[in-house]
């Protein structure tokens, strides 16, 4: 019998969706899951996660080895974060050097990373309401990390005094969000390269 061919996808996860397909929680029926977007092949799994309110590039695969390799080997993940206020160079430098955040109730110092102020990026319109400039200015920062702790980017910007209002992942390794729109899904090929020694 011929072995099933592995399938891989890149998805623009919309804000408001969980990065999973099912849940056994009592209130699961009130949540939105990836399986509600498309009829993905059996055994499809998300490669890493984006929290419910975050959006952008999410890789999907039917190959567990691919998922483990990408999440476990320090591939770069780049995010664009819209923050509350005009972020300062001092705050940017703190992000680069690593900041203390809370992970599972314990202090954790993030690894050094790339961080830079950026102009307003060309992105799809936000799917959730973001306060307007009448309540103060906002700014954007690009942050590239090689780790992926729970809500890490949001916790990092908060640690330097700038709450994240919108968070979009735009790159994982050499795979980019490009011009995708929320809910778009495209087939990917060759992800097996990530599991070669």
Backbone as a printed PyTorch tensor [residue, N CA C, xyz], in Angstrom:
tensor([[[  0.8530,  -1.2010,   0.0000],
         [  0.0000,   0.0000,   0.0000],
         [  0.8900,   1.2540,   0.0000]],

        [[  0.5740,   2.1970,  -0.8520],
         [  1.3720,   3.4150,  -0.9560],
         [  1.1690,   4.3020,   0.2730]],

        [[  2.2950,   4.8040,   0.7830],
         [  2.2340,   5.6870,   1.9520],
         [  1.5790,   7.0120,   1.5660]],

        [[  0.7370,   7.5230,   2.4490],
         [  0.1140,   8.8140,   2.1780],
         [  1.1770,   9.8910,   2.0400]],

        [[  0.9650,  10.8100,   1.1100],
         [  1.8990,  11.9060,   0.8980],
         [  1.6200,  12.9940,   1.9290]],

        [[  2.7040,  13.4810,   2.5680],
         [  2.5460,  14.5510,   3.5440],
         [  2.0630,  15.8180,   2.8480]],

        [[  1.2510,  16.5810,   3.5670],
         [  0.7280,  17.8370,   3.0480],
         [  1.1610,  18.9580,   3.9700]],

        [[  1.4620,  20.1050,   3.3640],
         [  1.8960,  21.2710,   4.1270],
         [  1.1660,  22.4980,   3.5840]],

        [[  0.8890,  23.4550,   4.4800],
         [  0.1600,  24.6620,   4.0890],
         [  0.7200,  25.8670,   4.8220]],

        [[  0.5050,  27.0350,   4.2310],
         [  0.6850,  28.2700,   4.9920],
         [ -0.6520,  28.9900,   5.0060]],

        [[ -1.0080,  29.4640,   6.1820],
         [ -2.3130,  30.0490,   6.4220],
         [ -2.1390,  31.4370,   7.0210]],

        [[ -2.9620,  32.3900,   6.5810],
         [ -3.0650,  33.6630,   7.2920],
         [ -4.1300,  33.4520,   8.3590]],

        [[ -3.6960,  33.1500,   9.5750],
         [ -4.6590,  32.9360,  10.6550],
         [ -5.3210,  34.2580,  10.9880]],

        [[ -6.6340,  34.3210,  10.8920],
         [ -7.2970,  35.5610,  11.2750],
         [ -7.2790,  35.7430,  12.7920]],

        [[ -7.3490,  36.9750,  13.2330],
         [ -7.5510,  37.2350,  14.6490],
         [ -8.8870,  36.6270,  15.0660]],

        [[ -8.9510,  36.1400,  16.2940],
         [-10.1900,  35.5590,  16.7900],
         [-10.2730,  34.0550,  16.6600]],

        [[ -9.2580,  33.4350,  16.0340],
         [ -9.2190,  31.9810,  15.8890],
         [ -8.1320,  31.3880,  16.7800]],

        [[ -8.4060,  30.2080,  17.3140],
         [ -7.3950,  29.4720,  18.0560],
         [ -6.5610,  28.6550,  17.0850]],

        [[ -5.2750,  28.4560,  17.4170],
         [ -4.3570,  27.7240,  16.5380],
         [ -4.4570,  26.2160,  16.7700]],

        [[ -5.6800,  25.7120,  16.7470],
         [ -5.9060,  24.2850,  16.9320],
         [ -7.1860,  23.9210,  16.2170]],

        [[ -7.4420,  22.6080,  16.1660],
         [ -8.5790,  22.1280,  15.3820],
         [ -9.7640,  21.7090,  16.2440]],

        [[ -9.5030,  21.2080,  17.4330],
         [-10.5750,  20.8020,  18.3280],
         [-10.2000,  21.1790,  19.7540]],

        [[-11.1760,  21.1290,  20.6330],
         [-10.9370,  21.3570,  22.0520],
         [-11.9400,  20.5420,  22.8490]],

        [[-11.5170,  20.0690,  24.0050],
         [-12.4130,  19.3090,  24.8660],
         [-12.9290,  20.1670,  26.0230]],

        [[-12.6670,  21.4740,  25.9610],
         [-13.1440,  22.3510,  27.0150],
         [-14.6620,  22.5240,  26.9240]],

        [[-15.2780,  22.7770,  28.0550],
         [-16.7360,  22.8780,  28.1090],
         [-17.2770,  23.9970,  27.2200]],

        [[-16.5260,  25.1020,  27.1040],
         [-16.9970,  26.2450,  26.3290],
         [-16.4160,  26.2790,  24.9190]],

        [[-15.9440,  25.1240,  24.4390],
         [-15.2820,  25.0660,  23.1310],
         [-16.1950,  25.5210,  22.0000]],

        [[-17.5130,  25.3250,  22.1490],
         [-18.4360,  25.6750,  21.0750],
         [-18.5130,  27.1780,  20.8450]],

        [[-17.9880,  27.9560,  21.7730],
         [-18.0160,  29.4090,  21.6300],
         [-16.7480,  29.9460,  20.9610]],

        [[-15.8260,  29.0700,  20.6500],
         [-14.5430,  29.4730,  20.0710],
         [-14.4900,  29.1460,  18.5830]],

        [[-13.5740,  29.8120,  17.8800],
         [-13.3570,  29.5430,  16.4620],
         [-12.0430,  28.7690,  16.3030]],

        [[-12.0990,  27.7050,  15.4810],
         [-10.9490,  26.8320,  15.2900],
         [-10.5560,  26.7800,  13.8160]],

        [[ -9.3260,  26.3310,  13.5650],
         [ -8.8040,  26.3120,  12.2050],
         [ -9.6470,  25.4430,  11.2720]],

        [[-10.2100,  24.3880,  11.8290],
         [-11.0300,  23.5100,  11.0060],
         [-12.2710,  24.1820,  10.4570]],

        [[-12.6420,  25.3330,  11.0270],
         [-13.7790,  26.0750,  10.5140],
         [-13.4550,  26.9090,   9.2870]],

        [[-12.1660,  26.9870,   8.9470],
         [-11.7540,  27.7800,   7.7860],
         [-11.7380,  26.9530,   6.5050]],

        [[-11.2220,  25.7100,   6.6080],
         [-11.0950,  24.8310,   5.4430],
         [-11.2630,  23.3860,   5.8950]],

        [[-11.4590,  22.5070,   4.9230],
         [-11.4700,  21.0710,   5.1900],
         [-10.0370,  20.5620,   4.9870]],

        [[ -9.2350,  20.6730,   6.0490],
         [ -7.8440,  20.2330,   5.9540],
         [ -7.7660,  18.7130,   5.9920]],

        [[ -6.6760,  18.1300,   5.4390],
         [ -6.5210,  16.6710,   5.4860],
         [ -6.4920,  16.1550,   6.9240]],

        [[ -6.8420,  14.9100,   7.0790],
         [ -6.7990,  14.2840,   8.4000],
         [ -5.3830,  14.3650,   8.9610]],

        [[ -5.2780,  14.5530,  10.2580],
         [ -3.9940,  14.6290,  10.9780],
         [ -3.2120,  15.9130,  10.7200]],

        [[ -3.8510,  16.9400,  10.1500],
         [ -3.1730,  18.2300,   9.9950],
         [ -2.9930,  18.8670,  11.3700]],

        [[ -1.8130,  19.4260,  11.5870],
         [ -1.5020,  20.0810,  12.8650],
         [ -0.8540,  21.4290,  12.6010]],

        [[ -1.0140,  22.3470,  13.5440],
         [ -0.3470,  23.6430,  13.4500],
         [  1.0990,  23.4960,  13.8810]],

        [[  1.9880,  24.1870,  13.1810],
         [  3.4060,  24.2180,  13.5320],
         [  3.6000,  25.4260,  14.4500]],

        [[  3.6200,  25.1860,  15.7560],
         [  3.6320,  26.2980,  16.6960],
         [  2.2390,  26.8990,  16.7760]],

        [[  2.1460,  28.0440,  17.4390],
         [  0.8330,  28.6540,  17.6360],
         [  0.9160,  30.1650,  17.5590]],

        [[ -0.2230,  30.7580,  17.3200],
         [ -0.4410,  32.1850,  17.5010],
         [ -1.6040,  32.2960,  18.4680]],

        [[ -1.5160,  33.2060,  19.4400],
         [ -2.6170,  33.2970,  20.3900],
         [ -3.8840,  33.7880,  19.6890]],

        [[ -4.9960,  33.6510,  20.3620],
         [ -6.3050,  33.8870,  19.7460],
         [ -6.4140,  35.2660,  19.1070]],

        [[ -5.8900,  36.3000,  19.7350],
         [ -6.0360,  37.6610,  19.2290],
         [ -4.9690,  38.0600,  18.2240]],

        [[ -3.9590,  37.2110,  18.0430],
         [ -2.8970,  37.5020,  17.0810],
         [ -3.2580,  36.9220,  15.7240]],

        [[ -2.5910,  37.4090,  14.7050],
         [ -2.9050,  37.0020,  13.3390],
         [ -1.6240,  36.8060,  12.5440]],

        [[ -1.7920,  36.3110,  11.3240],
         [ -0.6440,  36.2110,  10.4380],
         [ -0.2450,  34.7890,  10.1040]],

        [[  1.0170,  34.6140,   9.7670],
         [  1.5240,  33.3750,   9.1820],
         [  1.5030,  32.2200,  10.1780]],

        [[  0.7990,  31.1720,   9.8040],
         [  0.7750,  29.9390,  10.5790],
         [  1.0080,  28.7890,   9.6080]],

        [[  2.0270,  27.9780,   9.8940],
         [  2.3050,  26.8160,   9.0600],
         [  1.5180,  25.6210,   9.5790]],

        [[  1.0660,  24.7920,   8.6510],
         [  0.3190,  23.5860,   8.9770],
         [  0.9560,  22.4090,   8.2520]],

        [[  0.9330,  21.2310,   8.8760],
         [  1.5260,  20.0540,   8.2500],
         [  0.8420,  18.7930,   8.7490]],

        [[  0.9470,  17.7260,   7.9620],
         [  0.5010,  16.4140,   8.4170],
         [  1.6810,  15.5810,   8.9100]],

        [[  2.8830,  16.1590,   8.9120],
         [  4.1010,  15.4540,   9.3040],
         [  4.5830,  15.9710,  10.6600]],

        [[  4.4620,  15.1610,  11.6830],
         [  4.8570,  15.5740,  13.0220],
         [  6.3260,  15.8910,  13.1410]],

        [[  7.1630,  15.2210,  12.3510],
         [  8.6070,  15.4950,  12.3970],
         [  8.9130,  16.8950,  11.8890]],

        [[  8.1860,  17.3150,  10.8670],
         [  8.3590,  18.6740,  10.3450],
         [  7.9660,  19.6910,  11.4100]],

        [[  6.8310,  19.4620,  12.0490],
         [  6.3620,  20.3770,  13.0920],
         [  7.3830,  20.4690,  14.2230]],

        [[  7.8790,  19.3430,  14.6830],
         [  8.8400,  19.3290,  15.7870],
         [ 10.1410,  20.0270,  15.4030]],

        [[ 10.6010,  19.7980,  14.1750],
         [ 11.8630,  20.3950,  13.7340],
         [ 11.7740,  21.9110,  13.6690]],

        [[ 10.6790,  22.4360,  13.1340],
         [ 10.5600,  23.8810,  12.9720],
         [ 10.3710,  24.5740,  14.3180]],

        [[  9.6010,  23.9660,  15.2100],
         [  9.3650,  24.6010,  16.5060],
         [ 10.5290,  24.4100,  17.4660]],

        [[ 11.3510,  23.3980,  17.2390],
         [ 12.3700,  23.0750,  18.2230],
         [ 13.7910,  23.4640,  17.8920]],

        [[ 14.0400,  24.0170,  16.7100],
         [ 15.4240,  24.2710,  16.3050],
         [ 15.7660,  25.7430,  16.1360]],

        [[ 14.9850,  26.6140,  16.7040],
         [ 15.3740,  28.0170,  16.7200],
         [ 15.2610,  28.7470,  15.4010]],

        [[ 14.2870,  28.3920,  14.5620],
         [ 14.0850,  29.1410,  13.3350],
         [ 13.5280,  30.5280,  13.6610]],

        [[ 13.9240,  31.5030,  12.8700],
         [ 13.4750,  32.8710,  13.1220],
         [ 11.9840,  33.0190,  12.8670]],

        [[ 11.3570,  33.7840,  13.7400],
         [  9.9500,  34.1500,  13.5820],
         [  9.8660,  35.6700,  13.7040]],

        [[  9.3640,  36.3190,  12.6520],
         [  9.3110,  37.7840,  12.6230],
         [  7.8810,  38.2690,  12.7890]],

        [[  7.7290,  39.2810,  13.6350],
         [  6.4210,  39.8390,  13.9540],
         [  6.4250,  41.3440,  13.7420]],

        [[  5.2830,  41.8770,  13.3130],
         [  5.0490,  43.3100,  13.3230],
         [  4.0440,  43.5820,  14.4460]],

        [[  4.4220,  44.4530,  15.3780],
         [  3.5560,  44.7620,  16.5150],
         [  3.2070,  46.2440,  16.5130]],

        [[  1.9180,  46.5330,  16.5570],
         [  1.4530,  47.9000,  16.7520],
         [  1.3190,  48.1130,  18.2550]],

        [[  2.0280,  49.1150,  18.7630],
         [  2.0480,  49.3090,  20.2110],
         [  1.4110,  50.6360,  20.6030]],

        [[  1.0160,  50.7100,  21.8520],
         [  0.3640,  51.8890,  22.4180],
         [  1.4350,  52.9240,  22.7600]],

        [[  1.4550,  54.0370,  22.0310],
         [  2.4640,  55.0740,  22.2480],
         [  3.5570,  55.0230,  21.1920]],

        [[  4.4330,  56.0170,  21.2200],
         [  5.5630,  56.0750,  20.2920],
         [  6.7510,  55.3950,  20.9570]],

        [[  7.0870,  54.2100,  20.4870],
         [  8.1190,  53.4250,  21.1420],
         [  9.4700,  54.1300,  21.0450]],

        [[ 10.2350,  54.0980,  22.1120],
         [ 11.5100,  54.8170,  22.1970],
         [ 12.6730,  53.9290,  21.7990]],

        [[ 13.7890,  54.5540,  21.4660],
         [ 14.9880,  53.7870,  21.1260],
         [ 15.4860,  53.0110,  22.3430]],

        [[ 15.2950,  53.5830,  23.5250],
         [ 15.6900,  52.8720,  24.7470],
         [ 14.8860,  51.5840,  24.9040]],

        [[ 13.5870,  51.6510,  24.6460],
         [ 12.7490,  50.4590,  24.7330],
         [ 13.1530,  49.4290,  23.6890]],

        [[ 13.4610,  49.9140,  22.4820],
         [ 13.9230,  49.0120,  21.4190],
         [ 15.1940,  48.2940,  21.8520]],

        [[ 16.1270,  49.0200,  22.4380],
         [ 17.3910,  48.4190,  22.8630],
         [ 17.1600,  47.3910,  23.9720]],

        [[ 16.2290,  47.6780,  24.8710],
         [ 15.8980,  46.6970,  25.9090],
         [ 15.3550,  45.4110,  25.2970]],

        [[ 14.5080,  45.5460,  24.2980],
         [ 13.9820,  44.3640,  23.6210],
         [ 15.1120,  43.5550,  22.9940]],

        [[ 16.0530,  44.2520,  22.3750],
         [ 17.1720,  43.5640,  21.7250],
         [ 18.0160,  42.7720,  22.7170]],

        [[ 18.2020,  43.3390,  23.8860],
         [ 19.1000,  42.7300,  24.8790],
         [ 18.4100,  41.6290,  25.6840]],

        [[ 17.0860,  41.5970,  25.6790],
         [ 16.3540,  40.6170,  26.4680],
         [ 15.6870,  41.2770,  27.6570]],

        [[ 14.4550,  40.9010,  27.9230],
         [ 13.6930,  41.4730,  29.0320],
         [ 13.1250,  40.3410,  29.8750]],

        [[ 12.7650,  40.6660,  31.1020],
         [ 12.1970,  39.6680,  32.0040],
         [ 10.6810,  39.6600,  31.8430]],

        [[ 10.1520,  38.4790,  31.5230],
         [  8.7060,  38.2960,  31.4150],
         [  8.3120,  37.1270,  32.3140]],

        [[  7.0230,  36.8970,  32.4530],
         [  6.5510,  35.7940,  33.2780],
         [  6.0940,  34.6370,  32.3930]],

        [[  6.6360,  33.4530,  32.6470],
         [  6.2390,  32.2410,  31.9470],
         [  5.8040,  31.2250,  32.9920]],

        [[  4.5560,  30.8240,  32.9410],
         [  4.0020,  29.8800,  33.9170],
         [  4.2150,  30.3620,  35.3430]],

        [[  4.1020,  31.6790,  35.5320],
         [  4.2220,  32.2600,  36.8630],
         [  5.6400,  32.4470,  37.3550]],

        [[  6.6300,  32.1520,  36.5170],
         [  8.0300,  32.2960,  36.9200],
         [  8.7320,  33.3050,  36.0200]],

        [[  9.7040,  34.0640,  36.5620],
         [ 10.4160,  35.0380,  35.7290],
         [ 11.2870,  34.3410,  34.6850]],

        [[ 11.2990,  34.9100,  33.4980],
         [ 12.0800,  34.3510,  32.3930],
         [ 12.6870,  35.5080,  31.6150]],

        [[ 13.9730,  35.4460,  31.3410],
         [ 14.6450,  36.4730,  30.5490],
         [ 14.7050,  36.0260,  29.0980]],

        [[ 14.1300,  36.8150,  28.2190],
         [ 14.1050,  36.4590,  26.8040],
         [ 15.4970,  36.5310,  26.2030]],

        [[ 15.7120,  35.7740,  25.1530],
         [ 16.9920,  35.7750,  24.4520],
         [ 17.1510,  37.0850,  23.6800]],

        [[ 18.3950,  37.4080,  23.3430],
         [ 18.6170,  38.5750,  22.4970],
         [ 17.8890,  38.3680,  21.1690]],

        [[ 17.4500,  39.4630,  20.5770],
         [ 16.6610,  39.3630,  19.3570],
         [ 16.8790,  40.6050,  18.5060]],

        [[ 16.3020,  40.5910,  17.3220],
         [ 16.2910,  41.7710,  16.4640],
         [ 15.0260,  42.5730,  16.7730]],

        [[ 15.1630,  43.8720,  16.8840],
         [ 13.9980,  44.7350,  17.1080],
         [ 14.2800,  46.0970,  16.4840]],

        [[ 13.3290,  46.6250,  15.7600],
         [ 13.4900,  47.9220,  15.0990],
         [ 12.1430,  48.6170,  14.9620]],

        [[ 12.1480,  49.9380,  15.1200],
         [ 10.9620,  50.7270,  14.7870],
         [ 10.7660,  50.6850,  13.2780]],

        [[  9.5190,  50.6020,  12.8290],
         [  9.2360,  50.5610,  11.3980],
         [  8.0840,  51.5080,  11.0840]],

        [[  8.0040,  51.9600,   9.8220],
         [  6.8230,  52.7430,   9.4190],
         [  5.5800,  51.8500,   9.4580]],

        [[  4.4170,  52.4560,   9.3300],
         [  3.1840,  51.6760,   9.2950],
         [  3.2770,  50.6660,   8.1520]],

        [[  3.2230,  49.3630,   8.4430],
         [  3.3870,  48.3650,   7.3770],
         [  2.1340,  48.2310,   6.5290]],

        [[  2.3160,  47.6850,   5.3350],
         [  1.1950,  47.4210,   4.4360],
         [  0.5850,  46.0760,   4.8240]],

        [[ -0.4850,  46.1310,   5.5830],
         [ -1.1520,  44.9300,   6.0680],
         [ -2.6520,  45.0460,   5.8030]],

        [[ -3.3630,  43.9230,   5.7850],
         [ -4.8210,  44.0040,   5.6850],
         [ -5.3960,  44.7920,   6.8570]],

        [[ -6.5630,  45.3430,   6.6620],
         [ -7.2350,  46.0810,   7.7310],
         [ -7.4160,  45.1810,   8.9470]],

        [[ -7.2080,  45.7380,  10.1260],
         [ -7.3590,  44.9700,  11.3620],
         [ -8.7720,  44.4010,  11.4580]],

        [[ -8.8610,  43.1650,  11.9360],
         [-10.1590,  42.5070,  12.0300],
         [-10.8580,  42.7850,  13.3540]],

        [[-10.1230,  43.3610,  14.2830],
         [-10.7310,  43.7290,  15.5550],
         [-10.4900,  45.2180,  15.7790]],

        [[-11.3230,  45.7990,  16.6120],
         [-11.2610,  47.2460,  16.8110],
         [ -9.9980,  47.6410,  17.5620]],

        [[ -9.2760,  48.5880,  16.9940],
         [ -8.0970,  49.1620,  17.6530],
         [ -8.3910,  50.6310,  17.8720]],

        [[ -8.1330,  51.0980,  19.0650],
         [ -8.4850,  52.4740,  19.3960],
         [ -7.8540,  53.4480,  18.4080]],

        [[ -8.4970,  54.5820,  18.1930],
         [ -7.9850,  55.5430,  17.2310],
         [ -7.0510,  56.5460,  17.9090]],

        [[ -6.4520,  57.3890,  17.0830],
         [ -5.4250,  58.3100,  17.5760],
         [ -5.9640,  59.3810,  18.5170]],

        [[ -7.2770,  59.5030,  18.6310],
         [ -7.8280,  60.4620,  19.5900],
         [ -7.4660,  60.0790,  21.0210]],

        [[ -7.1500,  58.8220,  21.2240],
         [ -6.7700,  58.3330,  22.5500],
         [ -5.2520,  58.1950,  22.6880]],

        [[ -4.5200,  58.8410,  21.8030],
         [ -3.0630,  58.8030,  21.8660],
         [ -2.4760,  58.0890,  20.6620]],

        [[ -1.2290,  58.3920,  20.3390],
         [ -0.5940,  57.8170,  19.1540],
         [ -0.2080,  56.3520,  19.3450]],

        [[ -0.0010,  55.6830,  18.2280],
         [  0.5270,  54.3210,  18.2430],
         [  1.7480,  54.2800,  17.3330]],

        [[  2.5140,  53.2130,  17.4300],
         [  3.6820,  53.0380,  16.5650],
         [  3.8800,  51.5510,  16.3030]],

        [[  4.7990,  51.2530,  15.3840],
         [  5.0340,  49.8680,  14.9810],
         [  6.4820,  49.4730,  15.2330]],

        [[  6.6610,  48.2080,  15.6000],
         [  7.9940,  47.6590,  15.8110],
         [  8.0460,  46.2730,  15.1760]],

        [[  9.1750,  45.9700,  14.5310],
         [  9.4200,  44.6280,  13.9920],
         [ 10.3170,  43.8880,  14.9740]],

        [[  9.9080,  42.7030,  15.3800],
         [ 10.6630,  41.9060,  16.3380],
         [ 10.8630,  40.5110,  15.7500]],

        [[ 12.1140,  40.0560,  15.7360],
         [ 12.4410,  38.7220,  15.2390],
         [ 13.0560,  37.9060,  16.3650]],

        [[ 12.4160,  36.8020,  16.7040],
         [ 12.8750,  35.9430,  17.7940],
         [ 13.1360,  34.5380,  17.2550]],

        [[ 13.9040,  33.7690,  18.0290],
         [ 14.1480,  32.3680,  17.6720],
         [ 13.5600,  31.4280,  18.7210]],

        [[ 12.7490,  31.9810,  19.6140],
         [ 12.0410,  31.1730,  20.5990],
         [ 10.5610,  31.4920,  20.4710]],

        [[  9.7300,  30.7950,  21.2080],
         [  8.2990,  31.0170,  21.0530],
         [  7.5220,  30.7160,  22.3120]],

        [[  7.7940,  31.4680,  23.3510],
         [  7.0600,  31.2920,  24.6000],
         [  5.6370,  31.8340,  24.4520]],

        [[  4.7650,  31.4010,  25.3460],
         [  3.3540,  31.7940,  25.2870],
         [  3.1970,  33.3030,  25.3870]],

        [[  2.5710,  33.8860,  24.3780],
         [  2.3090,  35.3320,  24.3130],
         [  3.5980,  36.1500,  24.4970]],

        [[  4.6910,  35.6330,  23.9900],
         [  6.0020,  36.2340,  24.2610],
         [  6.1240,  37.6770,  23.7760]],

        [[  5.7510,  37.9430,  22.5380],
         [  5.9480,  39.2910,  21.9870],
         [  5.0990,  40.3010,  22.7670]],

        [[  3.8670,  39.9510,  23.0660],
         [  3.0100,  40.8500,  23.8440],
         [  3.6210,  41.1310,  25.2220]],

        [[  4.1530,  40.0890,  25.8450],
         [  4.7690,  40.2670,  27.1620],
         [  6.0370,  41.1030,  27.0680]],

        [[  6.7900,  40.9450,  25.9860],
         [  8.0240,  41.7090,  25.8120],
         [  7.7490,  43.1980,  25.6620]],

        [[  6.7890,  43.5560,  24.8050],
         [  6.5180,  44.9850,  24.6140],
         [  5.9280,  45.5960,  25.8860]],

        [[  5.1080,  44.8140,  26.6010],
         [  4.5530,  45.3140,  27.8690],
         [  5.6630,  45.5410,  28.8830]],

        [[  6.6880,  44.6810,  28.8680],
         [  7.7840,  44.7860,  29.8310],
         [  8.5830,  46.0720,  29.6580]],

        [[  8.5690,  46.6400,  28.4450],
         [  9.2950,  47.8930,  28.2150],
         [  8.3350,  49.0790,  28.1710]],

        [[  7.0780,  48.8570,  28.5740],
         [  6.1450,  49.9560,  28.7510],
         [  5.2520,  50.2850,  27.5760]],

        [[  5.1690,  49.3670,  26.5930],
         [  4.3600,  49.6400,  25.4020],
         [  3.4820,  48.4300,  25.0970]],

        [[  2.2150,  48.5100,  25.4710],
         [  1.2970,  47.3850,  25.2600],
         [  1.0680,  47.1530,  23.7740]],

        [[  1.0000,  45.9000,  23.3770],
         [  0.7180,  45.5490,  21.9880],
         [ -0.7800,  45.6210,  21.7260]],

        [[ -1.1480,  46.3620,  20.6830],
         [ -2.5490,  46.5030,  20.2830],
         [ -2.9090,  45.5560,  19.1430]],

        [[ -1.9420,  45.2950,  18.2680],
         [ -2.1470,  44.3800,  17.1450],
         [ -0.8360,  43.6460,  16.8950]],

        [[ -0.9310,  42.3370,  16.6590],
         [  0.2790,  41.5360,  16.4500],
         [  0.0930,  40.6400,  15.2380]],

        [[  1.0410,  40.7540,  14.2850],
         [  0.9660,  40.0070,  13.0320],
         [  2.2960,  39.2880,  12.8070]],

        [[  2.2540,  37.9700,  12.6800],
         [  3.4830,  37.2470,  12.3250],
         [  3.6180,  37.2680,  10.8130]],

        [[  4.7830,  37.7050,  10.3330],
         [  4.9720,  37.8840,   8.8930],
         [  5.9800,  36.9230,   8.2910]],

        [[  6.7210,  36.1830,   9.1350],
         [  7.7370,  35.2760,   8.5890],
         [  8.0580,  34.1730,   9.5830]],

        [[  8.2700,  32.9670,   9.0490],
         [  8.8460,  31.8450,   9.8050],
         [  9.9630,  31.2820,   8.9470]],

        [[ 11.2060,  31.3680,   9.4210],
         [ 12.3430,  30.9320,   8.6050],
         [ 12.3930,  31.7160,   7.3150]],

        [[ 12.3600,  31.0180,   6.1790],
         [ 12.3750,  31.7120,   4.8820],
         [ 11.0040,  31.7010,   4.2180]],

        [[  9.9630,  31.4970,   5.0090],
         [  8.5990,  31.4990,   4.4930],
         [  7.9170,  32.7840,   4.9610]],

        [[  7.3710,  33.5450,   4.0160],
         [  6.8090,  34.8610,   4.3060],
         [  5.2920,  34.8740,   4.1430]],

        [[  4.6590,  35.7890,   4.8560],
         [  3.2200,  36.0090,   4.7150],
         [  2.8960,  36.5860,   3.3460]],

        [[  3.8070,  37.4000,   2.8350],
         [  3.6350,  38.0520,   1.5340],
         [  2.3170,  38.8300,   1.4800]],

        [[  1.5430,  38.6580,   0.4170],
         [  0.3370,  39.4710,   0.2370],
         [ -0.9300,  38.7290,   0.6290]],

        [[ -0.8070,  37.6850,   1.4310],
         [ -1.9760,  36.9200,   1.8450],
         [ -2.9400,  37.8030,   2.6370]],

        [[ -4.1890,  37.4270,   2.5840],
         [ -5.2470,  38.1030,   3.3310],
         [ -5.7580,  37.1700,   4.4360]],

        [[ -6.3690,  37.7190,   5.4910],
         [ -6.8710,  36.8630,   6.5610],
         [ -7.7660,  35.7440,   6.0290]],

        [[ -7.4490,  34.5170,   6.4440],
         [ -8.2020,  33.3530,   6.0010],
         [ -7.6380,  32.6700,   4.7800]],

        [[ -6.7170,  33.3260,   4.0470],
         [ -6.1020,  32.7050,   2.8750],
         [ -5.2630,  31.5030,   3.2940]],

        [[ -5.2620,  30.4730,   2.4470],
         [ -4.4670,  29.2720,   2.6920],
         [ -3.8270,  28.8250,   1.3850]],

        [[ -2.5420,  28.5040,   1.4260],
         [ -1.8240,  28.0690,   0.2330],
         [ -1.0500,  26.7880,   0.5410]],

        [[ -0.9780,  25.9040,  -0.4430],
         [ -0.1780,  24.6920,  -0.2930],
         [  1.3000,  25.0600,  -0.3140]],

        [[  2.0730,  24.3530,   0.5120],
         [  3.5260,  24.5230,   0.5470],
         [  4.1660,  23.2090,   0.1480]],

        [[  5.3520,  23.3100,  -0.4390],
         [  6.0700,  22.1100,  -0.8520],
         [  7.5020,  22.1790,  -0.3340]],

        [[  8.0540,  21.0190,  -0.0140],
         [  9.4590,  20.9480,   0.3640],
         [  9.7620,  21.2050,   1.8250]],

        [[  8.7640,  21.2110,   2.6970],
         [  9.0580,  21.4420,   4.1120],
         [  9.8740,  20.3110,   4.7270]],

        [[  9.9640,  19.1820,   4.0370],
         [ 10.7750,  18.0820,   4.5410],
         [ 12.2330,  18.4790,   4.7000]],

        [[ 12.6660,  19.5410,   4.0240],
         [ 14.0520,  19.9930,   4.1590],
         [ 14.3800,  20.3370,   5.5980]],

        [[ 13.3670,  20.7190,   6.3890],
         [ 13.6010,  21.1190,   7.7650],
         [ 13.9830,  19.9360,   8.6580]],

        [[ 13.7020,  18.7070,   8.2100],
         [ 14.0180,  17.5730,   9.0670],
         [ 15.2700,  16.8320,   8.5990]],

        [[ 15.9350,  17.3700,   7.5720],
         [ 17.1940,  16.7560,   7.1620],
         [ 18.2900,  17.1900,   8.1300]],

        [[ 19.2050,  16.2760,   8.4980],
         [ 20.2420,  16.6120,   9.4910],
         [ 21.1480,  17.7300,   9.0050]]])
